Amino acid sequence: MLPSLRISISKFRIYKTLKNYCYLNRGLTIHFNNEKFYSENGLRDLLEDYMESEPLYPIIHLEDEDIEVAFTHVRGYGETYYSL
C-alpha cells in the first residue's frame, strides 16, 4: 500500500496558473470552483491585468500563426518581463 501524500497549494497559486493558461490560449474558458477564467485578447489581457500604473502609450499587440507579442512602457524604474 502506498503512503498517503499531502500537498498544500494555495488557492492564489492555482487561480494564477489557470489565468495564465487562458492568457496563452486565447478564447479558452476554464470553470473551477464556481469561478470562470477566460481571456479574449491573450497576452494583451495579461499586461492589462498585471500593470500597476497607466501605460505611456497603448499596448502594442502583435500576432501571427506561431507568435504573439504584447508590450508597453510605464513611468517608473525597473523592468518586468513575462515569458510563458
C-alpha positions as CSV (number, residue, x, y, z in Angstrom):
1,M,0.0,0.0,0.0
2,L,1.3,3.4,-0.9
3,P,1.7,6.0,1.8
4,S,-0.7,9.0,1.6
5,L,0.8,12.2,0.3
6,R,-0.5,15.6,1.4
7,I,0.3,18.5,-0.9
8,S,-0.7,22.0,0.0
9,I,-1.1,24.5,-2.8
10,S,-2.5,28.0,-2.2
11,K,-5.8,29.0,-3.8
12,F,-4.0,32.1,-5.2
13,R,-1.3,29.9,-6.9
14,I,-4.0,27.7,-8.6
15,Y,-6.0,30.7,-9.8
16,K,-2.9,32.4,-11.1
17,T,-1.9,29.3,-13.1
18,L,-5.4,28.9,-14.5
19,K,-5.4,32.6,-15.6
20,N,-2.0,32.1,-17.3
21,Y,-3.4,29.1,-19.2
22,C,-6.2,31.3,-20.5
23,Y,-3.7,34.1,-21.5
24,L,-1.7,31.6,-23.5
25,N,-4.8,30.0,-25.1
26,R,-7.0,32.9,-26.1
27,G,-10.7,32.0,-26.1
28,L,-10.2,29.2,-23.6
29,T,-12.7,29.1,-20.8
30,I,-11.9,27.2,-17.6
31,H,-14.5,26.7,-14.8
32,F,-13.0,25.9,-11.4
33,N,-14.7,26.1,-8.0
34,N,-17.6,28.2,-9.4
35,E,-15.0,30.7,-10.9
36,K,-14.7,31.4,-14.6
37,F,-11.3,32.0,-16.2
38,Y,-11.2,33.5,-19.7
39,S,-9.0,35.7,-21.8
40,E,-10.3,37.2,-25.0
41,N,-7.1,39.0,-26.0
42,G,-4.4,36.7,-24.8
43,L,-1.1,38.5,-23.8
44,R,-2.8,41.9,-24.1
45,D,-5.1,40.9,-21.2
46,L,-2.1,39.7,-19.2
47,L,-0.5,43.1,-19.4
48,E,-3.7,44.9,-18.6
49,D,-4.3,42.7,-15.5
50,Y,-0.7,43.0,-14.2
51,M,0.2,46.6,-14.9
52,E,0.3,48.7,-11.7
53,S,0.2,52.1,-13.4
54,E,-1.0,53.7,-16.6
55,P,0.9,52.9,-19.7
56,L,2.7,55.8,-21.5
57,Y,1.1,54.6,-24.8
58,P,-1.4,52.0,-25.8
59,I,-0.3,48.3,-25.6
60,I,1.3,47.1,-28.8
61,H,-0.1,43.7,-29.5
62,L,1.3,41.7,-32.5
63,E,0.4,38.2,-33.5
64,D,0.8,35.7,-36.3
65,E,0.3,32.0,-36.8
66,D,3.1,31.0,-34.5
67,I,4.0,34.0,-32.3
68,E,2.2,36.6,-30.1
69,V,3.9,39.6,-28.5
70,A,2.5,42.4,-26.4
71,F,4.4,45.3,-24.8
72,T,4.2,48.8,-23.5
73,H,6.1,51.1,-21.1
74,V,5.0,52.8,-17.8
75,R,6.6,55.6,-15.8
76,G,9.0,54.3,-13.2
77,Y,12.2,52.4,-12.9
78,G,12.9,48.7,-13.4
79,E,11.8,46.1,-15.9
80,T,9.3,43.4,-15.8
81,Y,9.2,40.6,-18.3
82,Y,6.6,37.8,-18.6
83,S,7.8,34.9,-20.7
84,L,5.4,32.0,-20.8
